Amino acid sequence: MGRKRGGQRLGVRIDSGLAELAPDPDRPDSFTLLVDGTPQSHVDLTDPTHLEFEYVRRIAMVVDLMAPAGRSLRVLHLGGGALTLPRYVSRTRPGSTQRVVEIDATLVDLVREHLPWPPDRNLRVRVGDARDAVTTGRDGSYDLVVADVFAGARTPARLTSVEFAGEVARVLAPGGLHVANLADGGALKYARGQVATVGAVLPHACLVADTAVLRGRRYGNLVLVAGRVAPPVAGLTRRAAGDWFPGRVVHGDELERFTGGAAVVRDATARPSDPPPVGFF
């Protein structure tokens, strides 16, 4: 493992590129994980309930609204990063059973060494492929499946198809929810296709994002929430509107208009998500 230091920043060559751990100048014991210059995670080691990235706060809102506060959940995290959300769930819902799947073994070792998470026998981190982890899962074994998988700044094609979404639906409990972090901009073709694709197997859905992103004025994150039952739209709407960076919830007829007749993505035609604009990060 080759390392180089620039100031306090630690750079490490991992399987998927150059990982950097950058200390947060505004918060002690807090770090941003970047891979090839793309911010992947922000972690506050002292207070894991502090969530710096707005899309992570929006996913955490779903966690908070899924069941009464403190009740444990069964969660599958596809994509590990620095384990920001698993740490949050462990702190806010003790006893939750969590499985984290991260394909980059060197990244897992880096985080384990430099950003260690508190011991939790119910939190398991495994090196493996996200789709394989889903297809080998038991029916109805999770209350929440979170997909936040990026190779560099793009979601791999095999995680964008209706076949993959069908496997996610299979491992969800009847009242469970699937949350996917979508990164897109401009005409939002990728995001529209993902809403149509996931909606083909999990028909009740909503999308949470900044107004500027929803209108295609800038590249950013859109959080898709879907299930066999309706997601907590009212609660999400209130919380997203009151966030540090307010977001908007799109659902019902408005979500159907947003999708705009986009085709369902299948394995045979799946492509990775579009890359961010040059220089975005």
Buried (B, 14 or more C-beta within 10 A) or exposed (E): EEEEEEEEBBBBBBEBBBBBBBBBEEBEEBBBBBBBEBBBBBBBBEEBEBBBBBBBBBBBBBBBBBBEEEEBBBBBBBBBBBBBBBBBBBBBBEEBBBBBBBBBEBBBBBBEEBBEBEEBEBBEBEBBBBBEBBBEBEEBBBBBBBBBBBBBBBBBBBBBBBBBBBBBBBBBBEEBBBBBBBBBBEEBBBBBBBBBBBBBBBEBBBBBBBEEBBEBEEBBBBBBBBBBEBBBBEBBBEBBEEBEEEBBBBBEEBBBEBBEEBEBBBEEEBBBBBEBEEEBE
